[in-house]
Amino acid sequence: MAKRIITKVGDVFCVKIDDEHKRYFQYIISDLTCLNSDVIRAFREVYSIDEEPELSEIVRGEVDFYSHCVTSAGIKRGLWEKVGNIKEVGEISHIIFKDKMDYTREDIKDDWRIWRINQNIIHVGKLSKENKKGFLGLVFTPEDIYYKIKNGVHYGFAAKYE
């Protein structure tokens, strides 16, 4: 039987994006509003594969995006590795997630919902300017997260909603 992988708030993960570069992300909180999934913040900085930055330096970096995923599944699939844990997880009150009621209905444009971590979902219909900047509130597969970290955008249907 495979060993169970446990991740904790504050864990920092390294993602090798090619043979010469890597990036990092951190598990910052669980969001009860979205299936109690792990919320991560991915950092923009790209490091040389040989660099070993301090965790405190990594988490002070500019955030590229926030997302929901299952961090332990990414470890099991070999997409990233846990490199440490640091209590500093940043401020979360400003993070807005957005979600469509039905992604399959392209004829319905204004069926958006928004929420902040562990708060109630609000049906807003049309997104305001501020809410358009929100991050997609889906629980992404580890492969989706890896792709976004590596390429800067989602692929598939999610790409048109970023």
N, C-alpha and C positions, 0 to 999 in steps of 0.2 A: 504494500500500500504506500502511495506517495506521501511524503512528509507534508503536513499542512503548513502553509506559509501565512504568517500573521504580520500585518502591517499596522502601524500606529500613527496617529496624528503627530506631525513633525518629521516623519521619515522623509529623507531626501533620496532621490533616485537619479541615476546616471543613464542617459540614452546615447548609445554610440550611433551617430548619424551617418558616418562613413568611416573609412579606414584611418582618417586623419583628424576627425572632429567629433565632439560630443556636446550634449546639452544636459541640463538638469531640470527636474521639477520636484515639487514638494506636496505631500498629502497634508492639507491644512485643516480639514474638518469633515464630518459626515453630515449630509444634508437629508434630514428626515422628510423634507418636502419632495425629494426626488429619490424614492426607494431606499433611503438611508445610505446612499452611495457615497463613495469617497469623492471629495472635491479636491482637485489639485490646482496648483498654480505653476505654470511652466515659465521658465525664465528665458529671456531673449538672448542672453550672452551665449556665444559659441566658443568653446574652449578647444585647444589643441588636445589630441588624444593623450599626450604626455603630461599635460598640466594636472596638478592635484590641488585645486583651490580649496581654501578653508570653507567649511559649511557656512560660517557666518558671512563670508564674502558672497557666496552663492545666493543666499536668501535676502541679501540687501540689493540684489540685482533687479533690473527692470522686469516686470511681469509682462510676458507676451500674451498669455490667455489663461482663463480659468475654465475648468471642465469637470464633468462627472465621469468617473470610470471605476474599475475594480483594479486597484494597484497590485494586489497579490497575483492576479491572473497574468499581468504583464511580466512578472518575474517568472512564473511557471512557463510562459511561452518564450522566454529568453529575449524579450524586447528591451528590458532594462534591468538594472540591478540596484539594490538598496546599498547606499554608501554611508549612511549614518542617520542620526536624528538630532534635531535642534528644536528647542521649544518655540523659538520665534517663528510664528506663522503669518504675521502681518495682520492688517485690518481687514475685516470681512464685510462690514456694514455697507460699503459702496458697491458690492458685487451684485449685478442684476443678471438673472437668467431669463431667457425668453423661450417660448415653446408654442408651436402651432397646435391647434386643436386637432387638425387633420392634415398631415403632410401629403396625402394622396390626392387631395382636391385642389388642384391649381386654379380652379375657377373661383375659389373662395380665398381672397387675399387678406382680409382683415379679421382673422380669427385667432389673434395672438393672446397669449397669457404671459404674465411676468411674475417673478418672485425674487425675494432675497433669501439667502440661506436660512433654513429652518423657520421660515415665515409662510403665511398663507399665500396661495396662488390667487392672483387677481386677473380676471378676464378683462383685457383692455381693448380688444378688437384691433383697431389700427395702432401701430406703434408710434409713440412720440419720438422726437429727435433723440432724447436721452435714452429711451428704451431700445432704439435701433442699435445702440452701442452695446447692448446686452449680449451675453454669451449664450450660445445654444444650450438649452437645459435638458439635453438628452444624456442618457448613460451610454457613453461611447465604449466600443470595444477597445482592448489594448492596441490592436492593429490600427484603429482609427486615430488614437492618440499618438502612436508612433509616427504615422504618416503626417499628421499635423505638425509635430515637433520637427520632423525632418524637412518638410516641404513648405511649412508656413500657412497652409490652408487645409480644409477638410476635402475629401473627395466624395464622389457620389452625390446623392440628393442633398446632403447637408451643405455642400459647397455653395449652393445658390441662396442659402438662408443666413450665411455669416454676415 
